[in-house]
């Protein structure tokens, strides 16, 4: 018997959403650092080496919540999950494209 209601996400979905939120926070943090570096040096583009250097120089400022590696569950793809992940991926890509359009128009 399931312990979650029809409107509440399953524990697996909740954990996935939390992990995606943490990944998004990491991306925003480093994007801010990269953008600040580009402004500081007056450059529009960075090399991949330049980006890696910025990441290395700013790792200490990144605050992540601890992850319990002992509770890791291997993901087995299920056709029932495919629609959910496709939706998440499309949302992420659409958000990225929109943010790039906004940045490019400024």
Buried (B, 14 or more C-beta within 10 A) or exposed (E): EEEEEEEEEEEEEEEBEEEEEEEEBBEEBBEEBBEEBBEEEEEEEBEEEBBEEBBEEBEEEEEEEEEEEEEEEEEEEEEEBEEEEEEEEEEBEEEEEEEEEEEEEE
